[in-house]
Amino acid sequence: MFHHDSADVALLRSVTACNEGLGAACNYAGWLVREPAFNQPAQSLVYFRRACDLEYGWSCYRLGQLESDPSRTAKNFRRACGLSN
């Protein structure tokens, strides 16, 4: 369980780094906003997509797991494979 202030700081830092083009930070922001302290699963998809666009393969894989559209699922899994994930 996060102390809420710590979660806010972690999110701020990861979003800042994501905005600077760091895929790992976008991935972390996506993971973090899914936690109970924030509970924003729709927003997490935005961060995972950004990370995938920045060629962070794990986020492409995660998007494939979270998508409800089979064609998008397949697209994201293919992208993840192409990035060796």
Rosetta silent file (secondary structure, phi, psi, omega in degrees, C-alpha in Angstrom):
SEQUENCE: MFHHDSADVALLRSVTACNEGLGAACNYAGWLVREPAFNQPAQSLVYFRRACDLEYGWSCYRLGQLESDPSRTAKNFRRACGLSN
SCORE:     score description
SCORE:     0.000 S_00000001
   1 L     0.000  134.075  179.188    0.000    0.000    0.000 S_00000001
   2 L   -84.779  144.485  164.023    1.303    3.407   -0.929 S_00000001
   3 L   -74.604  130.210 -170.231    1.320    6.363    1.357 S_00000001
   4 H   -56.724  -40.242  178.440   -0.819    8.703   -0.770 S_00000001
   5 H   -61.105  -40.537  178.909    1.726   11.558   -0.763 S_00000001
   6 H   -64.782  -39.868  178.631    4.404    9.147   -1.951 S_00000001
   7 H   -64.920  -41.513  178.197    2.129    7.877   -4.725 S_00000001
   8 H   -61.377  -43.491  179.948    1.400   11.442   -5.843 S_00000001
   9 H   -65.906  -43.951  178.997    5.110   12.247   -5.994 S_00000001
  10 H   -61.008  -42.072  179.215    5.900    9.015   -7.841 S_00000001
  11 H   -65.870  -44.063  178.800    3.178    9.738  -10.388 S_00000001
  12 H   -58.856  -45.267  179.989    4.340   13.313  -10.886 S_00000001
  13 H   -65.879  -42.490 -178.530    7.912   12.189  -11.468 S_00000001
  14 H   -69.857  -37.533  177.551    6.969    9.400  -13.836 S_00000001
  15 H   -66.733  -40.052  176.962    4.610   11.618  -15.860 S_00000001
  16 H   -59.831  -47.693  179.163    7.307   14.290  -16.093 S_00000001
  17 H   -66.899  -35.447  176.349    9.831   11.740  -17.363 S_00000001
  18 H   -61.741  -44.267  179.091    7.209   10.278  -19.711 S_00000001
  19 H   -64.737  -19.577  176.172    6.637   13.729  -21.180 S_00000001
  20 L   -88.635    1.606  174.276   10.388   13.890  -21.786 S_00000001
  21 L    94.657   20.842  178.682   10.124   10.763  -23.942 S_00000001
  22 L   -96.283  110.076 -176.470   11.192    7.980  -21.580 S_00000001
  23 H   -59.763  -39.379  179.644    9.183    4.862  -22.350 S_00000001
  24 H   -62.002  -36.044  179.134    9.946    3.172  -19.031 S_00000001
  25 H   -69.501  -39.163  176.739    8.522    6.188  -17.194 S_00000001
  26 H   -62.815  -42.289  177.723    5.337    6.094  -19.282 S_00000001
  27 H   -60.289  -45.802 -179.548    5.024    2.401  -18.489 S_00000001
  28 H   -63.615  -41.111  177.614    5.451    3.088  -14.772 S_00000001
  29 H   -61.260  -41.391  177.998    2.855    5.871  -14.887 S_00000001
  30 H   -61.856  -42.207  177.703    0.453    3.460  -16.585 S_00000001
  31 H   -66.174  -43.483 -174.667    1.025    0.869  -13.913 S_00000001
  32 H   -64.683  -42.237 -177.293    0.786    3.410  -11.094 S_00000001
  33 L   -71.329   -9.433  173.932   -2.566    4.933  -12.101 S_00000001
  34 L   -84.056  -14.985 -179.416   -4.097    1.434  -11.997 S_00000001
  35 L   -68.384  155.406 -178.299   -3.251    1.165   -8.284 S_00000001
  36 L   -56.053  -28.315 -179.697   -6.010    1.756   -5.699 S_00000001
  37 L   -62.043  -26.453 -178.925   -4.519    5.127   -4.727 S_00000001
  38 L  -118.873  -41.128  177.815   -5.559    6.451   -8.172 S_00000001
  39 L    48.601   57.214  179.714   -7.859    3.794   -9.706 S_00000001
  40 L  -126.349   69.590 -176.439   -7.783    5.245  -13.239 S_00000001
  41 H   -60.892  -33.225  178.569   -7.580    2.229  -15.566 S_00000001
  42 H   -65.771  -39.250  178.641   -8.607    4.237  -18.647 S_00000001
  43 H   -67.149  -31.283  179.463   -5.776    6.704  -18.044 S_00000001
  44 H   -61.941  -35.228  178.767   -3.331    3.835  -17.731 S_00000001
  45 H   -62.168  -35.256  178.091   -4.020    2.897  -21.349 S_00000001
  46 H   -61.420  -46.461 -179.484   -2.903    6.368  -22.418 S_00000001
  47 H   -69.042  -40.524  177.773    0.452    5.897  -20.689 S_00000001
  48 H   -64.011  -39.109  177.578    0.889    2.326  -21.929 S_00000001
  49 H   -63.803  -43.217  179.061    0.172    3.462  -25.514 S_00000001
  50 H   -61.577  -44.113  178.969    2.703    6.262  -25.193 S_00000001
  51 H   -62.709  -41.717  178.652    5.301    3.826  -23.843 S_00000001
  52 H   -63.602  -42.506  176.650    4.571    1.406  -26.670 S_00000001
  53 H   -60.915  -29.153  177.664    4.927    4.254  -29.187 S_00000001
  54 L   -88.090   13.805  175.974    8.302    4.941  -27.575 S_00000001
  55 L    66.070   34.804  171.505    9.199    1.289  -28.276 S_00000001
  56 L   -93.661   96.390 -168.923    8.946    0.054  -24.709 S_00000001
  57 H   -57.782  -35.683 -178.755    7.902   -3.480  -25.613 S_00000001
  58 H   -60.921  -34.910  179.472    6.497   -4.557  -22.272 S_00000001
  59 H   -69.126  -34.282  175.474    3.850   -1.827  -22.577 S_00000001
  60 H   -62.648  -43.520  177.438    2.842   -3.124  -26.000 S_00000001
  61 H   -61.323  -46.097  179.982    2.395   -6.552  -24.422 S_00000001
  62 H   -61.901  -40.326  176.347    0.395   -5.067  -21.541 S_00000001
  63 H   -60.121  -42.013  177.464   -1.830   -3.198  -23.992 S_00000001
  64 H   -57.771  -36.612  178.536   -2.486   -6.480  -25.764 S_00000001
  65 H   -70.895  -32.340 -172.799   -3.677   -7.925  -22.470 S_00000001
  66 H   -92.976  -19.081 -178.467   -5.935   -4.971  -21.704 S_00000001
  67 L   -66.697  146.339  176.153   -7.518   -4.348  -25.115 S_00000001
  68 L   -99.025  -18.391  179.709  -11.062   -5.544  -25.692 S_00000001
  69 L   -88.687  120.457 -177.061  -10.832   -5.426  -29.507 S_00000001
  70 H   -57.641  -35.564 -179.995   -9.226   -8.614  -30.898 S_00000001
  71 H   -69.288  -36.746  176.302   -7.544   -6.802  -33.800 S_00000001
  72 H   -69.411  -38.183  177.030   -5.937   -4.278  -31.432 S_00000001
  73 H   -57.735  -50.319 -179.585   -4.907   -7.103  -29.133 S_00000001
  74 H   -61.998  -42.469  179.643   -3.161   -8.870  -31.995 S_00000001
  75 H   -59.118  -45.806 -178.429   -1.556   -5.640  -33.207 S_00000001
  76 H   -68.989  -38.481  176.624   -0.099   -4.902  -29.775 S_00000001
  77 H   -65.092  -40.079  176.903    1.156   -8.460  -29.271 S_00000001
  78 H   -62.238  -42.324  179.550    2.843   -8.360  -32.703 S_00000001
  79 H   -62.751  -43.181  178.266    4.462   -5.061  -31.801 S_00000001
  80 H   -60.236  -43.702  178.305    5.667   -6.496  -28.494 S_00000001
  81 H   -62.657  -40.963  178.935    7.155   -9.490  -30.307 S_00000001
  82 H   -62.960  -25.210  177.809    8.859   -7.170  -32.763 S_00000001
  83 L   -97.333   16.143  178.178   10.426   -5.415  -29.801 S_00000001
  84 L    64.090   38.220  174.460   11.582   -8.769  -28.358 S_00000001
  85 L  -122.409    0.000    0.000    8.970   -8.943  -25.621 S_00000001
